[in-house]
């Protein structure tokens, strides 16, 4: 279970009240985990030698105030596949931010609007699953000296493109436009294929998490 692998969590958010609320919610979801808060208004940007790798999960606000965003920090500080699973939160419109952060390699995104305990738990699970899947696949290609940022972006992009092409092919075969029913049917076929062909439970879970990220992109696509 993914929660067994989350021992330390770091929260970065400019709103102290929201940060405290997140702290309480995370402790209720993962009671055995240590939850730390980083007050960047007091301490400024983390130093280059900041121990990001001591954390298993990073909850990062997109809007940090001023001229910087959480995405800027993610790009600046993530130097390797050992960077913690990262979940970006934003109070801004999801369509404006979600695709942007996912394409940059962030492991998952959630809107702060109507965010509840269940959605938070699901978001953490997806972020951890995607990070685990991509890190394992990256290790198998280390000999090719792939850039990790590029690898993450390409992997998700290829997954999305493959789903889109299947949906388009089905729509042409049926002589109709891609609709919600057709899109969900193709995503469900992909999910069933993973469940059927993957025996090892942790890998199965991470593959499903990755598929769900790609599926969210596909559903929000302008057909």
N, C-alpha and C positions, 0 to 999 in steps of 0.2 A: 504493500500500500504506500502511495506517495508520501503521506504524512509522516511515515516512519523515517523518512530521509530529510525532513525539515527540522533542524535543530536550532538554527539561529535566523532571525528575520530582521531586516533593516527597513524602517519607514523613513522616507524623505518627502515632506510636504510642508509648504510654507504656512499653512493654516494650523496653528497650534491646537485649536479645539478639534478640528477634523483629525489631526494626527493622534490626539488622545483617544478619540472615538474609534479610530482604526486599531489602535493598540488594544483596546478592550475587546473589539470584535475578533481580532486575530487570536487573542488568548483564549477566547471561548471556542474558536474553531480548532486551534492547535495548542491545547493547554500545556503540553510538555516542552514547547518551543520557547526559547529566549527571544523576546521582542525588544529591539533597540530603536531609538529615535535619533535622527540626525537633525539638529537645529542649524540650518545653514544661514539663517538670518544672524545668528550669534557667531558661528564659527567660519562663515564664508564657504567657498568651494572647498571640497575635500582635497588634501594634498595629493601629489602624484603617487606617493607611497601608501595611500590609504588601503587598509586591509579589506578590500571588497571580497576577497576569496575566503574570508572567514565566515561569510554568510551563505546560506542555502537559498534564500529568497529575498528579493528586493522589491518593495512596494514603492513606486516612484511616481510622484505627481508630475503631470505634463507641464502645467503652468507654475513655474517657480518664481514668477515676478521678474520685473526688470527685462533685460534683453535675452535671458537664457531660458531654455526649456529643459524638461527632463530628458527629452530626446537628445539634446545637445550633450548633456552629461553622459548619457548612455554611450554615445558615439565616442566621446573623449576618453572614458575610463575603461571601457570593455576592450581589453587587450588580448584575450584568449578565450577558449571554450570553457575555461574554469570560472568565468564570471557567473554570479548567481542567477538562477531563474528570475526573470524580471517581468513584473506586472505593472504596466503604466495605467494610471487613473487620470481621468480628465472630466471636468464639468462642462466642457465645450461640446458642440454637436458632434456626435459619434462619427458620422460620415466624413467630417472634415479632418479628423485626427486618426481614427482607427487604422485606415489603410496606410497612412503615412508612417506610423510607428511600426506596424507589422512589416512593411517592406524594408525598414531599416534594420530588421533583425530582432526587434523586441519580441519576447516570447508570447506575450498576450496583452490584450488591452480591454479595459472595462470603463464604461461611462459611470460617472458618479451619480448620474440621475437615476433615481429609483433603485440604487444599489442596495441589495439586502444580503443577509447572511448566506443564503443559498447561492446567489450569484457570485459572491466573493469566494466561497469554497470552490465552486465550479471553475472560476477564473484562475485560482491558484493551482488547481489540479491541471488545467490545460497548459498554463505557463511551465509548470514543472515537467509535464509530459513532453512538450515540444523541446525544451532545453535538453532533456535526457536523450531523446531520439536523435536530435541533430548532433549532439556532442559525440554520441557513440558512432554515428555514421562518419563524422569528421575524423575521428581517430583512425578509422579504417582507410582513410585517404591521406593521412599525414605525409606519407612518402611522396605524394605529389605536390606537397607544399602549397595547398590551397589556402587562400586567405579566409579566415573564419567568418568575417562579416559578409564577404561575398558569397561564401558557401551557404550561409543561412538564407540570405535573400534569394539566391538562385534556387535552393531546394523548395522553398515555399512557392516561388513563382512557377516552377515547373509543375508542382502539384496542382496549382490552380489552373494552369494552361491545359493540363491533361484532362481535368474535369470539364473545362469549358469546351474542349474539342469533342469530347464524348457527347455532351449535351447538344451541341450543334449538329453532330452527325445523326443523333436520334431524332432531332427536330426535322431535319431534311428527310429522313426516312419516313417519318409520319406525316410529312407535308404540313407542318404547323410551326408556330413560333414557340421558342422556349418559354414555358410557363412554370409556375410554382410546382405543380404536380410533377412535371417532367424533370425539373432540376432536383427535387427531393428524391425522386425515384433513382436517379443516377448516383446521387450521394449515398443512398441506402445500399445500392449495389456495391459501391466501393467499400462501405463499412462491412457488409457481409463477407466480402472477399478477404478482408483483413482478419475477421473473426474465424474464417474457415482455414486460412492458410498459415496463420501465426499461432503456434502452440505455446510459446513461452509467455506467461501472463504479463510480466512487466513490459516486454516489448510490444505485446498486443495493446496494452493500455496507452503506451506512448504513441503508437501509430494511430490509434483512434483519436487521440488528442490533436495530433498534427492534421488529420483529415478534417476535424471540426474547424480548425483555423482556416484551412483552405475553403471549406464549405461556406463559412461566413462571408468570405470575399466573393465567392461565386454568387451567393444569394443577393448581395448588395450591388452586383454588377448591373450596368445599364444595358439591358438586352435590346 
